[in-house]
Amino acid sequence: MGTPEFAVESLRQLVEGGYNVVGVVTMPDKPMGRHQDTLSQSEVKKYALSQGLKVLQPERLKDEAFLEELRAMRADLQIVVAFRMLPEVVWSMPRLGTFNCHASLLPQYRGAAPINWAVINGEVETGVTTFFLQHDIDTGNIIAQRKTPIGPDETVGDVYERLMKMGAELVTDTVDMILRDEVVTRRQDELAEGIALKPAPKIFKDTCRIPWGEGAQQCHNFIRGLSPYPAAWTELHKGDETKVLKIYKSSLVDNSVSACKPKTAPAGAYPLWSDSGKLYASLHDGILRIEELQLAGKKRMAADDFLRGFRLEGDEHLQ
């Protein structure tokens, strides 16, 4: 059971590993286009159909017609990767249970966007976890985990690719452990005792606005935690003109370049300036170099290309 690209790698490894995949459950096709008259298939559905697998796409997971089809598959085990919350009538159905592969080291980062929030929060390590489903989302007993470091300049896209492959390997390892009856689970509430848990809620457009007031390091983490998608954004003010600016890549720089920075911006705003073909933003505790960006209505580009087509007058600031 899954929908996006992240789940395809797990399905692929199960199919290519010779496991008996009796069916796939994914989200219904989504209307696309100006008139909503074109249907877009999920990445999981595309792969499943290419392999001749049976595909179910229920609107409601408690729909009796769907439940009857699911029962008819007589699956011994259900696997969930990047799907929605399942009702008990679904996750309790197979004799060996239902397990989920989640892209964090549970109990940390329960929720819809664990990779994003781990990078945004400046974590130096993350991983993948398999666990048996129970009533509350992402709280079931842990089966296994794999860890990986997060580099100081890695984006969520970098980490996503690595976790997608790690997760697929952990899924097949978990299936093997279950089939051999070798699973020894750990309770999440025991692992969570005495530590502050960090959530991973769904990310919306307003969530992606860069919090310049929190400082250079946090803004650098924020930008890479949303790159390449959905992308961190800010407002670029130039005279009376305001435009939305997305930032995809940044780096922390030595304050020695501060001698070149322009006059102070208005209260609550941060100067945008250039020096020797490089683009900078001055924050209250440091300087951030902006390396890749996208102005509204333009394509994504490197900062030096941006500066060749956008003349800085000295009063530009970010807010």
C-alpha positions in Angstrom: 0.0 0.0 0.0 1.6 3.2 -1.1 1.4 6.1 -3.6 4.5 8.2 -4.3 7.9 7.4 -5.8 9.3 6.7 -2.3 7.0 3.6 -2.2 7.9 2.4 -5.7 11.4 1.3 -4.7 10.1 -1.0 -2.0 7.5 -2.5 -4.3 10.2 -3.0 -7.0 12.5 -4.8 -4.6 9.7 -7.1 -3.5 8.8 -7.9 -7.1 12.3 -8.4 -8.3 13.1 -10.4 -5.1 10.5 -13.0 -6.0 8.1 -12.3 -3.2 4.5 -13.1 -4.0 2.8 -9.7 -4.3 -0.9 -10.5 -4.7 -2.0 -6.9 -5.1 -1.3 -3.2 -4.7 -3.5 -0.5 -3.0 -2.9 3.1 -4.0 -4.7 6.4 -4.1 -7.4 7.1 -6.8 -6.2 8.8 -10.0 -6.1 12.6 -9.5 -7.8 15.0 -11.9 -5.2 17.3 -13.5 -5.1 20.2 -16.0 -7.0 23.4 -16.4 -10.4 21.7 -16.8 -9.6 18.8 -14.4 -10.4 16.4 -17.3 -7.1 14.5 -17.3 -6.4 11.8 -14.7 -2.9 11.3 -13.3 -1.9 7.9 -12.0 0.2 7.5 -8.9 3.8 6.4 -9.3 3.0 3.2 -7.5 0.1 2.4 -9.9 2.3 3.0 -12.9 4.9 0.5 -11.7 2.3 -2.0 -10.5 0.5 -2.0 -13.9 3.9 -2.4 -15.7 4.4 -5.6 -13.7 0.9 -6.9 -14.3 -0.1 -6.6 -10.6 -3.7 -6.2 -9.5 -4.4 -2.6 -8.4 -7.1 -1.4 -5.9 -7.8 2.4 -5.6 -10.5 2.9 -3.0 -12.0 6.3 -2.3 -12.9 5.1 1.2 -10.9 2.5 3.1 -14.0 1.3 5.0 -16.0 0.8 1.8 -17.4 -2.7 2.0 -16.8 -3.4 -1.7 -13.1 -2.5 -1.3 -12.8 -4.7 1.9 -14.3 -7.6 0.1 -11.8 -7.3 -2.7 -9.0 -7.0 -0.2 -10.1 -10.1 1.7 -10.4 -12.0 -1.6 -6.6 -11.5 -2.1 -6.0 -13.6 1.0 -2.7 -11.8 1.7 -0.7 -13.2 4.6 1.0 -9.8 5.2 0.4 -6.2 4.3 3.1 -3.6 3.8 2.5 0.2 3.9 5.0 2.7 2.5 4.0 6.4 2.2 0.2 5.9 2.3 -2.7 7.2 4.4 -3.8 6.1 7.8 -5.5 2.7 7.7 -8.6 1.7 9.7 -8.3 -1.3 12.0 -10.5 -3.4 9.8 -7.8 -3.1 7.1 -4.6 -3.4 9.1 -5.8 -6.3 11.3 -6.9 -8.3 8.2 -3.8 -10.4 7.3 -2.7 -13.3 9.6 0.8 -12.0 9.9 -0.2 -8.4 10.5 0.5 -5.1 8.7 3.7 -3.2 9.0 4.7 0.3 7.9 8.1 1.7 6.7 8.5 5.2 8.0 11.3 7.6 7.0 12.6 8.6 10.4 14.0 7.0 13.5 10.8 6.6 15.5 9.6 7.6 17.9 11.0 10.9 16.6 9.3 12.6 13.6 5.9 11.0 13.5 3.8 12.5 10.8 3.6 13.3 7.1 6.9 15.0 6.4 9.7 13.3 8.5 12.6 13.9 6.1 11.8 17.6 5.7 11.6 18.3 9.4 14.7 16.3 10.3 16.7 18.5 7.9 14.9 21.7 8.9 15.8 21.1 12.5 19.4 20.5 11.7 19.6 16.8 12.7 22.9 15.1 12.0 21.3 11.6 11.7 18.1 10.1 10.5 16.9 6.7 9.2 14.1 4.4 8.4 11.9 2.3 10.7 9.5 -0.6 10.2 6.8 -1.1 12.8 3.5 -2.9 13.2 0.4 -0.8 12.8 -1.9 0.0 15.7 -4.6 2.5 16.4 -2.6 5.8 16.7 -0.6 6.8 13.7 3.2 6.0 13.7 3.1 4.6 17.2 3.2 0.9 16.7 5.9 -1.5 18.1 9.2 -1.1 16.2 10.5 -4.1 14.2 13.8 -2.7 12.8 15.7 0.5 12.0 18.5 1.6 9.8 20.5 4.9 10.4 22.3 7.3 8.1 24.1 10.6 8.7 22.8 14.0 7.4 25.5 16.2 6.0 25.6 19.9 7.0 24.7 21.0 3.4 22.6 18.1 2.3 19.1 18.9 1.0 15.9 16.9 1.7 16.2 15.7 -1.9 19.6 14.2 -1.1 18.4 12.5 2.0 15.1 11.3 0.3 17.0 9.4 -2.3 19.1 7.6 0.2 16.3 6.8 2.5 14.1 5.5 -0.4 16.8 2.8 -1.1 17.4 2.1 2.6 13.7 1.8 3.2 13.3 -0.7 0.4 16.1 -2.8 1.8 14.6 -2.7 5.2 11.2 -3.7 3.9 12.5 -6.9 2.4 14.6 -7.6 5.5 11.6 -7.1 7.7 9.5 -9.5 5.5 12.2 -12.1 5.8 12.3 -11.7 9.6 8.5 -12.0 9.9 8.4 -15.1 7.6 11.2 -16.7 9.8 9.4 -15.7 13.0 12.5 -13.9 14.2 10.9 -10.5 15.0 11.5 -9.0 18.5 9.6 -5.7 18.7 10.3 -2.7 20.9 7.6 -0.4 22.3 7.8 3.2 21.2 6.6 4.6 24.5 9.6 2.9 26.2 12.0 4.5 23.7 10.3 7.9 24.1 10.6 8.0 27.9 12.4 11.0 29.1 13.0 12.6 25.7 11.3 15.5 23.9 9.6 14.2 20.8 9.7 16.2 17.6 6.7 16.1 15.3 6.7 16.0 11.4 3.4 17.6 10.4 2.3 18.1 6.8 3.9 21.0 5.1 1.8 23.8 3.5 2.7 26.9 1.5 2.7 29.1 4.6 5.0 26.6 6.3 7.6 27.3 3.6 8.2 31.0 4.2 11.8 31.5 5.4 12.0 32.6 9.0 14.8 35.2 8.6 14.5 36.3 12.2 15.7 32.9 13.4 19.2 33.4 12.2 21.6 32.3 9.5 22.1 28.6 10.5 18.4 28.0 11.0 17.5 29.7 7.7 20.2 27.6 5.9 18.7 24.4 7.4 15.2 25.6 6.5 16.1 26.2 2.8 17.8 22.8 2.4 15.0 21.1 4.3 12.5 22.2 1.6 14.8 21.8 -1.5 13.9 20.8 -4.2 10.3 20.5 -3.2 8.2 22.3 -2.2 10.9 25.0 -1.9 11.5 27.7 0.7 10.2 31.2 -0.3 10.4 34.8 0.8 9.4 38.2 -0.4 11.9 40.3 -2.4 11.3 44.0 -2.0 12.8 46.5 -4.5 11.5 50.0 -4.2 7.7 49.8 -4.4 7.8 46.4 -6.1 7.4 43.0 -4.2 8.0 39.6 -5.8 8.0 36.1 -4.4 11.5 34.5 -4.5 12.1 30.8 -4.0 15.6 29.8 -2.7 16.9 26.3 -3.3 20.5 26.4 -2.2 22.4 28.5 0.3 25.6 28.3 2.3 26.9 29.9 5.5 29.8 32.4 4.9 32.5 34.1 6.9 31.5 37.5 8.2 34.6 38.9 6.5 32.4 39.8 3.5 30.3 42.0 5.7 32.4 45.1 4.8 30.7 45.0 1.4 27.1 44.8 2.7 24.7 47.8 2.0 22.9 50.0 4.5 20.5 48.5 7.0 17.1 47.4 5.7 13.8 48.5 7.2 12.8 47.0 10.5 11.9 43.3 10.2 13.7 43.0 6.8 17.1 41.8 5.7 19.3 43.3 3.0 20.0 41.5 -0.2 23.3 42.4 -1.9 26.0 41.2 -4.2 29.8 41.2 -4.3 32.0 39.8 -7.0 29.1 38.0 -8.7 27.9 36.4 -5.5 24.6 37.0 -3.8 24.2 37.5 -0.1 21.5 38.1 2.6 22.5 39.8 5.9 20.9 38.4 9.0 21.1 39.6 12.6 23.7 36.9 13.4 25.5 36.2 10.2 25.5 36.2 6.4 23.9 33.7 4.1 25.1 33.2 0.6 22.2 32.4 -1.8 23.4 30.1 -4.6 20.2 28.9 -6.4 16.9 30.7 -6.6 13.8 31.3 -8.7 12.0 34.6 -9.1 8.3 34.4 -9.7 7.6 33.9 -13.3 11.2 32.9 -14.1 13.0 29.5 -14.2 15.3 28.2 -11.4 18.8 29.5 -11.8 22.2 29.9 -10.2 22.8 33.2 -8.4 25.3 34.5 -10.9 22.8 34.0 -13.8 20.2 35.8 -11.7 22.5 38.8 -11.1 23.2 39.1 -14.9 19.5 39.8 -15.4 18.4 41.5 -12.2 20.1 44.8 -11.3 20.5 45.4 -7.6 20.1 49.1 -6.7 21.1 48.9 -3.1 17.7 49.0 -1.4 16.6 45.4 -2.0 15.6 43.4 1.0 14.0 40.1 2.0 11.0 39.8 4.3 
